[in-house]
Amino acid sequence: MTYLKPHFRNPALPSNALGYTRRDYEGAVSTLCAGCGHDSISAAIVQACFELDLPPHRLAKLSGIGCSSKTPTYFLGASHGFNSVHGRMPSVLTGANLANRDLVYLGVSGDGDSASIGLGQFVHAMRRGVNMLYIVENNGVYGLTKGQFSATADKGSKSKKGAVNPDDPIDLVSLALQMGATFVGRGFSGDKAQLVPLIKAALRHRGVAFLDVLSPCVTFNNHPGSTKSYDYVREHNAVFNRPDVVPHREAITADSAPGELVTVTLHDGSVVRLRPVAGDHDVHDRIAAMNHLAERQAEGEIVTGLLYVDPDAGDLHDRLNTVDTPLNRLNDAELCPGAATLARVNAALR
């Protein structure tokens, strides 16, 4: 059952450059468990889209099956939406993206939806470079079917009933890096200050952006012994960086040596004081990101933040050399150019 929110609102609510308030980016009232991390992720998506001045009707949200895949109902109620079958969100989104490249695509999935039945779909979305933001709301359990371990549950973690998980986990962040994703990060539903900028940057990225967001299940996986609980993540969170998103302006440059204090005046007249640290992680180095993940995991730490980004990444349309006009806007003559053109194509393949 879905509960609609009332339409009345405070006239003093702040608005963005489009004249929308934050309420214009909300959806129906959530029916998830009170305190569910997924609701915090939905709130972060709402805040990110509001701050990006993104018209809600320009976004298409797609999902599969699971608690996480219910969440698109709870944000951007005025956007396009499609709830697909279990594990098949990536292929449905790929088809929609090929038909209409003008929309902003957001795929929402869970650790069961993506790391189990949909694992093959996940890796092919990463390697094909579909222009999308792929969010996995990762709680380590099957919340809809009473809390069995999912494929991302850590080895040795305990279920609510005391069972110990004997299997090694699938790390979707490492897998995304290996399969060629061009924007990779991890967030925590309980850290909105980090999560909102990550989502904003990922939505603006051209190519496939992947965010693994740890999202504790308050009903089945928020107890001592769980490695996906609020307490465990907060105690073991190795915050990698605090990203932010800056609108496009003329570049501000500053030369400095490691350890040297530099004062920089920003576009709005404010001043920041920077002291570069020697040995900072290079977010453009895929191998360094993979190595850092492995090193921190060996120490029992959960790395969050932006791990890797390719600022010059292309997408699936570049690889397929499709026309700039969305395919769903082409007429019959453009879609079916005739027998002579087909003959030339066939001849080129002989």
NORSULWO-V617434 format. One line per field, one symbol per residue. psi: psi as a letter, one per 30 degrees, with the letter a starting at -180 (. if undefined). A space follows every 50 residues. Layout:
BEGIN
psi=???
END
This chain:
BEGIN
psi=kkjkklfklkfgkllaffgkleffglblkkglkkfkfeeeeeeeeeeeee ffhjkeffkkkllckleefffffglifglkkkjaljggeeeeeeeeeeej fflkkjkklleeeefcfgeeeeeeeeffhkjlkjkkjjfgljefhgglkl ffkkkflklegfkkkfkklkjfeeeeeeggkgjklklkfgieeeeeeeee eeffkjakkkkjjkjkjfefhhlkfkggleeeeefgjikelillkklklk kklkkllkfkkkkkklegflkkkkjkkkgkkjfgjeeeeeeeeeeeefgg ljklajekkjfgkaaeeeefhllekkfffkleeeeifleeeeeeeeeff.
END
